Amino acid sequence: MPVRRRIAIHTLAVLAGVFSFAAAAAQNRVTDPLRLVDHGVICDVTITGRQDAPLTESGTMNLVDQGRQIDVTTRFVPMRPGLSFGLRTRLADGSAPIEADIVVTHPPMSTGTTTQSWPARMTDGATALNLFTFEHDHEMVPGLWTFFVLDRGTVLAEQGFVVGPDSSAPDVLATCFGDALTS
């Protein structure tokens, strides 16, 4: 067997192991008073505004329609520009509002960034949609990405996602890009 072929097979085996480990780690947990409504990918979001978010890579965050539904419920996210992924949560009925912090951890970007966070006010009866959108090439790093919802430092929710090659999320590709994949 040629050396290049053996190296390619070995590299694929190592990557499969890494993604398998990340998939096992990409679980979720939610504690009172928070409820996980959904998690996954949104194919395309409409940005309704921007807000300062100094603890993010860009220093701002996109504001989106909080009623926007998740297009594909999944833990697997392909590295594609424009895709958004994250979670939709709500407070249990009768809960007092909270000033939550959303924290996203991920493998290092080329800039060295591994953690980003922003505030999110959550109120009884309203859902909160918190997403990360791939807007720049340097943001698309493979591996385990984890969203945390914190209330005064206490983790109320944790949702992991495995970001990887197209082959890791065929359902997302079919839903978001459909026939464009074959053209």
Beta strands, then each sheet from edge to edge (+ up, - down):
strand 1: 28-30
strand 2: 34-42
strand 3: 47-52
strand 4: 60-64
strand 5: 72-73
strand 6: 76-78
strand 7: 84-91
strand 8: 98-105
strand 9: 115-122
strand 10: 127-133
strand 11: 143-151
strand 12: 154-164
sheet 1: 1+ 12- 6-
sheet 2: 1+ 12- 11+ 8- 9+
sheet 3: 5+ 2- 7+ 10-
sheet 4: 3+ 4-
end
